[in-house]
C-alpha cells in the first residue's frame, strides 16, 4: 500500500513537472524588430505555391489561379518580386497574376534527368518571357540540377546558352555552391 502511494506521488510530481515545462516552452517569444522600415519591401522572395497535400511529387497537382492570386496579394505587400522554380503545376500562371499586382518575376524552369520534360520547361519559360516581357526580369535555368546529378555541367551550359539565345532578359542558374 505504501509503495503504491509513493509511486502515485512520484507520478503526480513528474506529470506536474512535465506540464510546467511544456507551459514554459509554449510561452510566446518576442520577435526582433524588422530590419525593414515601415513601407519598405524585400527585393525578391522565392515562391512555391504548394500548400497542404499539394506537392510537385504528384504529377496531377494543379495549383488553382485563385490560390496564386491570394498568395501574391499578400506577398505584394512585402516584396516587389517573386522567384519561381518551374513552369508546371499551374505555376505558369504566376507571371500574369504577378503583373496585375505590380510584381516582377524571376521565372524558374525545372531541369531534371528527363530531356522531354526539360524541353517543355524551356519552351514554357521562353514563351512566358516573351508574353510577360514587362514582368519577367530574368530566367533561372534549373535549380540544384548539378547537386542532384540530373545533368552534366556541359548539358546544363548548353541549355543555358539555348535559353539565353531565345530571350531578351538575363539568364542564370541556381545551385548551392
C-alpha positions in Angstrom: 0.0 0.0 0.0 2.8 2.4 1.0 4.7 1.6 -2.3 1.6 2.4 -4.3 1.3 5.8 -2.6 5.0 6.6 -3.2 4.6 5.6 -6.9 1.4 7.7 -7.3 3.1 10.7 -5.6 6.2 10.4 -7.9 4.0 10.1 -10.9 2.0 13.2 -9.9 5.1 15.2 -9.3 6.6 14.1 -12.7 3.4 14.9 -14.5 3.2 18.4 -12.9 6.9 19.0 -13.8 6.3 17.9 -17.4 3.2 20.1 -17.6 5.1 23.1 -16.2 8.0 22.5 -18.7 5.6 22.4 -21.6 3.8 25.5 -20.4 7.1 27.3 -20.1 8.2 26.2 -23.6 4.9 27.3 -25.0 5.3 30.9 -23.9 5.3 33.5 -26.8 8.7 34.6 -27.9 9.1 38.3 -28.7 10.2 38.8 -32.3 13.0 41.2 -33.1 12.2 44.4 -34.8 12.0 44.1 -38.6 15.1 45.3 -40.3 12.8 46.9 -42.9 11.4 50.4 -42.3 7.7 50.8 -42.5 6.6 50.6 -46.1 9.9 49.2 -47.2 9.9 45.9 -49.2 12.2 43.0 -49.7 13.7 43.0 -53.2 12.6 39.4 -54.1 11.2 36.3 -52.4 11.3 32.7 -53.5 7.7 31.5 -54.2 6.4 27.9 -54.4 2.7 27.8 -54.0 2.3 24.3 -52.7 0.1 24.0 -49.6 -1.2 21.1 -47.5 -1.3 18.0 -49.6 -0.2 19.7 -52.8 3.2 18.5 -53.9 5.3 18.6 -57.0 5.9 14.9 -56.4 2.4 14.3 -57.6 2.2 14.9 -61.4 -1.5 15.5 -61.2 -1.1 18.5 -58.8 -2.5 21.7 -60.3 -2.4 24.9 -58.3 -5.6 27.0 -58.9 -5.2 30.6 -60.1 -7.3 31.7 -57.1 -4.6 30.3 -54.7 -1.8 32.1 -56.5 -3.9 35.2 -56.6 -4.4 35.1 -52.8 -0.7 34.4 -52.2 0.5 37.2 -54.5 -2.0 39.7 -53.0 -0.3 39.0 -49.6 3.3 39.0 -51.0 2.8 42.3 -52.9 2.6 44.0 -49.5 6.2 42.9 -48.6 8.1 42.4 -51.9 8.3 43.7 -55.4 9.4 40.4 -56.9 8.9 36.6 -56.7 11.1 33.8 -57.9 9.5 30.6 -59.2 11.1 27.2 -59.7 9.2 25.7 -62.6 6.5 26.3 -65.2 4.3 23.3 -64.5 1.6 22.5 -61.8 -0.1 25.8 -62.7 2.9 27.9 -61.8 2.9 29.2 -65.4 0.0 31.4 -64.2 2.3 33.4 -61.8 3.6 36.0 -64.3 0.1 37.1 -65.4 -1.1 37.3 -61.8 2.1 39.0 -60.7 1.7 41.6 -63.4 -1.7 42.6 -62.0 -0.1 43.1 -58.6 2.8 45.1 -59.9 5.3 42.3 -59.1 8.3 41.3 -61.1 9.2 37.7 -61.6 12.4 35.7 -61.8 11.0 32.9 -63.8 12.4 29.5 -63.0 12.4 26.4 -65.1 12.9 23.0 -63.6 15.5 20.8 -65.1 15.7 17.1 -64.4 17.2 13.9 -66.0 14.2 13.8 -68.4 15.1 15.6 -71.6 11.5 15.7 -72.8 10.3 17.5 -69.6 13.3 19.8 -69.9 12.4 20.8 -73.4 8.9 21.6 -72.2 10.1 23.7 -69.3 12.5 25.6 -71.6 9.7 26.2 -74.2 7.3 27.3 -71.5 9.8 29.7 -69.9 10.7 31.2 -73.3 7.0 31.7 -74.1 6.3 33.3 -70.8 9.3 35.7 -71.1 8.0 36.8 -74.5 4.4 37.2 -73.3 5.2 38.9 -70.0 8.3 40.9 -71.1 7.4 43.7 -68.7 7.0 41.3 -65.7 9.7 38.6 -66.1 13.1 40.3 -65.4 15.2 37.1 -65.6 15.1 33.4 -66.2 16.6 30.9 -63.7 17.5 27.8 -65.7 17.5 24.9 -63.3 17.8 24.6 -59.6 20.4 22.4 -58.0 20.4 20.2 -61.1 24.2 19.7 -60.7 23.9 18.9 -57.0 21.2 16.2 -57.7 23.3 14.9 -60.6 20.4 15.2 -63.0 22.5 16.8 -65.8 26.2 17.2 -66.6 27.7 20.7 -66.4 28.2 20.5 -70.2 24.5 19.8 -70.8 23.4 22.4 -68.4 25.7 25.0 -70.0 24.2 24.1 -73.4 20.7 24.5 -72.0 21.6 27.9 -70.5 23.1 29.1 -73.9 19.9 27.9 -75.7 17.6 29.8 -73.4 19.8 32.9 -73.5 19.6 32.9 -77.3 15.8 32.9 -77.2 15.1 35.6 -74.6 15.8 39.2 -74.0 16.2 39.0 -70.2 19.2 37.9 -68.2 19.6 34.1 -67.7 21.1 32.5 -64.7 21.4 29.2 -62.8 20.9 28.4 -59.1 22.8 25.8 -57.1 24.1 25.5 -53.5 27.8 26.0 -54.4 
